[in-house]
Amino acid sequence: MKRILINGLSAHSGGGPLFLNNYLTILKKSDNHNKYYVLSPENIALKKFSSERIEIVDIKRGLKDRRLIPITYKYYLPKLIKSLKIDTIFNLADIPIPVKSVKQVFLFDWPYAVYPENYVWKIMDLKSFITKKIKLFYFKLFLSNISDWVVQTNAIKKRLERLYDIKNIKIIPNAVTLEHTKKAPFYDFKLPKGTILLCLSRYYPLKNLEIFIPLAEEIKKRELDFKIVVTIHESQHQRVKPFLSKIKDKGLDKIIINIGPVEVENAPSLYKQCDALLMPSLIETYCLHYVESMHHKRLILTSDMDFSREVCGDAAVYFDPLNHHSILEAIEKIYSNDTLREEKIYNGSIQSEKINSWEKVVQMYSDIIEKTED
């Protein structure tokens, strides 16, 4: 029996909570005989997964503070690992844990570490810039402690190999939770008439939502019938309030419509009420909304980047995310060609049928985690 630590401290936003919840759901139902200790992220309830084999370890709140991450990782976690007699670490965080005596499987999904040249570094606020540079310093400092790397796309694998000369990288495409689509009741978002373009995301600088303002201005100027739906809240970032205020001040709130955060169970209803996914992201490691859109047979309009092309392939329409004219050109082009639009949607539905189940994904991780070192 192995004693395995799952480091979920950073799995508190984005796709982190979804991954951790689905992983533990499958793990709890499995006949795996190992003992798992799970470090719980802030404000995410994991007690329901407690069992004889799964123990939820909730460390002091102060140690989860982002400002104390270097101290937590360098001093506290190594001691905890030793006291629990851990054999293997499954690390879901952005920073490796500096312990060389224990096998560490690292799921890499922090795009800032592999896109150092990207424009996103120039547009983020000073606080975010400093915070991410500090995190990047510790990522580089501790990465030699990783035994096995796991990424979700070949594009990210190539970037890690090129930037950090890493060799032992395996690709495990993410699973997508679609089961709730079969039982979720319909929820009416009361969206306006027109062609509805959905950007289903929290606010992050890397999502490049500010490009929607000049895009909406052009849509308004040309009296086009396109609406952009965003799902953000002021609590997510200091830039959200100014962003929403600017939309209102410019009279663009009939074109850019903020419906606020969407519950997972209401997402299928939202996809049904929208015509396409519009994602102008600057960097990603994997975007779950791409494959969700494919499953719901919705068109995908997104950035012409390596991460998007690998996940979407022939199922998407691509544009320059830094040029609102390029975005509008892509929108108009696809909505003036019914045959091409149906072809893209069909390609996506075919791709969605090939997505791994969560059971298969968990087994793939288990094969790596439980493998005995040579």
N, C-alpha and C positions, 0 to 999 in steps of 0.2 A: 504493500500500500504506500503510495506517494502522498506527501503532504504538500499541497499546492496553494500558493498565494495568488489570488487574482487582485491586481491593483486597479481598483475602479475609482480612485480618488478624483481623477479628472473627468470622469464620465458623467458630468452634470449638465451638459448642454449639447446642442446640435444632435448628432446621431448617437452620441455616447450612451445616454440613458436607454435608448431603444435597443442598442447592441447588448448592453449589460443585462437588461431585462429578458430579452429573448434567449441569450446564452444561458442564463441561470434557469430559465423555464425548462429548456431542453435538458440541462444538466440534472435538475431535480428529478425529472421523469426517467432518466437513464439508469442502467444497472451498474454504472461506474462505481468501483469500490475505493477510489481514492478519497482523501479528506481534503476539502477545500476551505480556505479562509479568504473571505471577500472583504476588501477594504471599501467601505461605503462612501460614495460621494456626498457632498453637502446637499441637503434638502431632497434626497431621493430615497424613498422608503424601500428597503430590501428585506425587511424582517419576514415577509411572506415566504421567502425562499429558505429560511432556516430549517435545517433537518439534521439528522445524525451525521450526514456527510458534508453539509454546508453550514459553516459558521460565519455569521456576519460580524465583522470587526469594525466597530465605529470608534475611531480615535477621536481625541479631543478636537473640538471645533477650531481652536487656534492653529493647530497643526495643518489644517486644510486651507488656511489663508494663503492665497497666491503669493503674497509677499514673503511668506516663510517657506515656500517650496524648497529652496536650496538647503535650508536647515533640516526640514522634514526628511528630505531624500538622503542627505549626506550623513545625518546623525541618528535620526529616530528610526527610520525604516530598516536600516541594517541591523539594529538592535532587536527590533520586533521580529525580523526574519530569523534571527538566531534563537530568540526565546521560543518561537513556535516550531523550531526545528524543521524549517521549510526545505524541501528538496528542489522545488521548481517554482519559478515566478512566471505568471502570465501577466504581462504588463500592458495595460490599456491606456497608460498615461502618455504625456508628450515627452517626458524625460526618463531616461533609464535610471534604475536604482543602482548605485555604485557598490555592488557586491560581486566578487569574482568567484567565490566558493560555491555559488548556487547557479544552476542553469536558469537562464532568463530568456523567455520567449517574448518578443516585443512586437506588438501590433502597431505599426507606424501609420498614423493618419493626421499628422500635423503639417500641412502644406507649406507653412512659412519656412521650414527648414530646407525645403528643396526648390524653392523659387526665390533665391536671393536677388535675382535680377528684375523681378516683377515690379510693375508700377505701383502695386498695392503698398509697398514700403514707403513710397513718396506721399501717399495721400492719407495715411493714418495719422492720428493725433500724436503729440509728443509722448504722452503717458503710455499709449499702446506701443509706440515704437521702442521706448526704453524697456518696457516689460518684456516684449518679444525678443529683444536683443539679449537681455539677461537670460531668458529661457533658452535661447539658441546657444549661448555660451555654455550652459550646463549640459545641454543636449550633446554638444561636441565633446565636452570634458568627460562625460560618462558613457559614451556610446561603445567604448571598448569592452564594457561589461556585458554586452548582449551576446548570447549564444546563438539565437535563431531570430531572424527578422521575418515578419510577415507583412505584406502589403496587399492592396486590393486591385491594383492594376499594374500592367507592365510598364506604363509610362512612369510611374513613381519608382518602380524597381530600377529603371535605367537612370533616373536622376540620383538615387541613392548611390548607385555604383559609381557614377561619374563624379559626384561631389565629395563622397566620403570613402571611396575605394572599398565598399562593403561587398562581400562575396556571398555569404550564406543567406540569401533572400528567397522566400517562397511566396507565391501568389495565391491568395484565397479570396476570390470575388465575394463581395458581401451578399448575404441573403436579404430578402425584402419581406417585411411582414405584410401579407395580403389577406390573411385569414379573416380579419375584421370586416373586410369588404362584403363578405357574404351575410353578415348578421347585423350590420350597423343600420339603424333607422335613417331615413332621409332627413337632412337638415337643410332648410331653405335659408341661404345667405342673402336673399333679396338683392341680387346684383342687377345693375341696369341693363338695358338692351344694348346690343352692339357685339362686336367681336371681343371676347374677354380673354385677356392674356394674363396668366397667373404666375406670380413670383412667390412661391410658397417657401418662406424662409424667415428665420430670425434676422435681426440686423447685425451684420458683421462688415467691416471695411472691405473684406475680400469679395463680398457679394455685389459690390459696385452699384448699389441702388441709386446713387446720385445721378447716374446717367439717364435715369427715367425723367428727370426734370427737363433737360433740353429735348429729349425725345417727345415728351408730352407737349411741349411748346410747339414743336413742329407739327404734331398731330392736330393740335388746336388751330394753328395757323392755316393748315390745309383742309380743315373741317372734315377729317377722316373719322370713321366710326370705330376706332380702337380704344378699348379701356384696359388699364393696367391695374391689377389687383395685387396689393402687397399685404403682408400679414405680420406687422411689426408692432412693438409697444415701447413706450418711452423708457421703461425700466431696463431695456436690453442694451442700451448704449447712450452715451451723452449726446451723440449727434442726431438721435431720432427726433427729439423735439424741434430742433432747428430745421431739420429736413421736412417734417410735416408742416411746420409753420410756413416754410418757403413755398410749399405746394399750394397752401391756402392763399397766401399773399399774391401769388402769381395767377390765381384763378384757375388752377389746374386740378382742383379736387373733384371735378366731374370726370376727369380722365384717369388720374391716379387715385385709386380708391383703397383706403386702408381699412381692412375688416378686423385687424388685430390678430393675436395668436389663435391658431386653430387646433382644437383637440384632435388627437389621432383618430378617434372614431368618426369624426365629421369630415375627415379628409376625402373619403370616397365621394361624398355628396358634393364637396367643393369641386373636385375634378369634373364631375358630371355637369356642373353649371358653368364651367369654363371651356374655352375652345382650344387653348394651347398653354404650354408651359414656357415662360420667358425667363431665362436665367443668364444674366450678363456677368457671371462670376469671373474674377481675375485669376484665382487659384482655387484648386480643390484637390483632394486625394481620391474622393469618390463622392458622387452626389446621388443619394437614394431617390430623389425626386425624378431623376431621369427614368429610372426603371418603373417607378410608380406610374408615371405618365404613359409609358409604353403599355403597361398592364391595363390602364383605363382607356387605352386607344385615343390618346390626346397627342396633338402635334407638339414637337419640341423645337424651340428656337433658342439657341445658346451660343456662347463664346466659341470662337474658332481657336481652341487650345488643345494640347495633347491629351489632357485628362478627359475632356468632353468627347473628343473624337474616338477615344478607345472605348468608352462606355456606350456611346450612342451610335457610332459608325454611320451607316446609311439611313438611320432613323431620325436624323435631326437636320435642321437648317442652321447654318453657321454664319456668324457675323463678327466684326471687329468690336469687342466690348467697350473700347474707348472712343468709338465714333457713333454718335446717335444717328447720323445719316445712314451708316452701314446697317444699323439695327432696323431702321424703318424700311430701308430698301429690301432687306430680307423678309420682313413682315409682308410688305406689299407684293413682293414676288411670289411668295407661296400662296397668298390669298387671291391671286389672280390666275392661279393654275390649279384647278381642282384635281387633275390627274396626278400631278406631282405631290400634292398634299395628301391624297389618299395613299399614294405609294409610300411616303414617309411613315404614315400611321401604320400601314400594313407591315412595313419592315420592323417597326417597333414592337408590334404585337407578336411577331415571330420570335424576336430576340427575348421578349419577356417570358416566353415559354421555356427558355433554356436556363433561367435563373435557378441557382441552387436553393434547396430547401434549408431551413435552419438546422434540421437534423443532420443533413450532410455537412454543412459548414462546421457545426460543433464537432463532428467526428473528425474532420480534417484538422482542426486545431488540436484535438485530443491526440491524434497520431503524432503530432510534433511535440506536444507537451509531455506526453507519457513515454516518448522514445528514450531509451537508455543511452547515455553518452558512450561513444566508442572509447 
